[in-house]
Amino acid sequence: MRSKLIEKFGELETPFYYYDLDALEENLKALHAAYSKRGYEVHYAMKANVNDGVLSAIQKKGLGADCVSGNEVKKAIEIGFSKNDIVFAGVGKTDKEINYALNEDIFCFNVESTAELNVINDLAYAQGKEARVALRLNPNISANTHAYITTGLEDNKFGINFWELEQAIELLNDSSNLKLEGIHFHIGSQITDLSSFKNLCNKVNEIQQWFFDHNIEVDHVNVGGGLGIDYHQPDEQAIPDYESYFGLFEEFIELRPNQKLHFELGRSIVGQMGSLITRVTYIKKGISTNFAILDAGMTELIRPALYQSHHVIQNISKAHRDDLPLEKYDVVGPICESSDSFGKAILLPETERGDLIAIRSAGAYAEVMASSYNLREKAQVFFG
Ligand SMILES: Cc1ncc(COP(=O)(O)O)c(C=O)c1O
């Protein structure tokens, strides 16, 4: 983070999310360079961060939108994403959401069950429309990530399992108001082991062969998102290695002529541009540790409580105080839950009440997951 801005932080009420739009711009530049030369399409996964300023910056770069609720579709349209570039996934789309998206004529529904196929067909019929659909298939591939963000194993709730595929195709053949446009996959999030994506490519190739053998053609293959970021080194690894990521798909996926490859990236685009800025309210002595009690908690960043995730924690008030001894702190929030902790035994320069703390890599799945638990007020957002 730039030091000029850090000086300004002192005047602002904490806690707040700080979004560095220059960092986002640099990320988008690297992303664009890596995917556009390969002719790929990227839909930004809105669930990661739906802040208007962030969305506008992403929309201006020409990305599409990946939505998982009717309200996300609505927001994408309001921000100016082209309806032709909006995809809509989710296992539990309601009739209201489907009707809204049909009415807006979005690019494609990523359909997660045969039951949903039936409902979309009926609703499209009632509207006198043909719905473009992609089958979200469950490839039964491990993403080597936290269980709560693993989505591509056959006991997960997501997607249509392979043994249901014939039934889904029969249904499509009998559904006059559905048009099969693609196949869709998403195996999970915060994936740092690229071999998972290689396994996905191999599975996609097998499934494509099945489609080919059954004389079924689809215009696009959507391999979802999931590329992880480096939560341990937010400055050294500010931009993910997009070249290796897209290069892997280029090397291993076998597309049919004229087939387009689509991606749905969220975290990798916005994760590192954000920090949660908070102040130390109290230092408290524990039996074997010191607690640094912050004015931000799991209500502003739930990832550590939910996924036992790591975020770099920095005392930015004491950033240049090399003279201070390093002390260990359990860095916790004010919420009445023992899970409201950002990290145990974190080494910080001797810290005191009033110090500003930055919790890094909070651009994705932070503000969007905020809650008002304990009647907390919503934290503001400031841009740099
Ligand atoms: C269907 C779908 N696509 C894309 C994403 C984006 O994932 P990520 O933010 O890890 O890139 C998600 C999130 O889990 C998702 O559920």
PDBQT file of the ligand as one rigid body, heavy atoms in Angstrom, charges set to zero:
ROOT
HETATM    1  C1  LIG A 401     -20.146 -21.043 -10.449  1.00  0.00    +0.000 C 
HETATM    2  C2  LIG A 401     -18.977 -20.273  -9.949  1.00  0.00    +0.000 A 
HETATM    3  N1  LIG A 401     -18.185 -19.669 -10.858  1.00  0.00    +0.000 NA
HETATM    4  C3  LIG A 401     -17.123 -18.933 -10.479  1.00  0.00    +0.000 A 
HETATM    5  C4  LIG A 401     -16.795 -18.775  -9.149  1.00  0.00    +0.000 A 
HETATM    6  C5  LIG A 401     -15.619 -17.915  -8.812  1.00  0.00    +0.000 C 
HETATM    7  O1  LIG A 401     -14.639 -18.542  -8.109  1.00  0.00    +0.000 OA
HETATM    8  P1  LIG A 401     -13.298 -17.764  -7.749  1.00  0.00    +0.000 P 
HETATM    9  O2  LIG A 401     -13.658 -16.519  -7.034  1.00  0.00    +0.000 OA
HETATM   10  O3  LIG A 401     -12.579 -18.718  -6.914  1.00  0.00    +0.000 OA
HETATM   11  O4  LIG A 401     -12.588 -17.482  -9.051  1.00  0.00    +0.000 OA
HETATM   12  C6  LIG A 401     -17.572 -19.405  -8.169  1.00  0.00    +0.000 A 
HETATM   13  C7  LIG A 401     -17.207 -19.314  -6.743  1.00  0.00    +0.000 C 
HETATM   14  O5  LIG A 401     -17.064 -20.258  -6.039  1.00  0.00    +0.000 OA
HETATM   15  C8  LIG A 401     -18.706 -20.159  -8.582  1.00  0.00    +0.000 A 
HETATM   16  O6  LIG A 401     -19.510 -20.740  -7.685  1.00  0.00    +0.000 OA
ENDROOT
TORSDOF 0
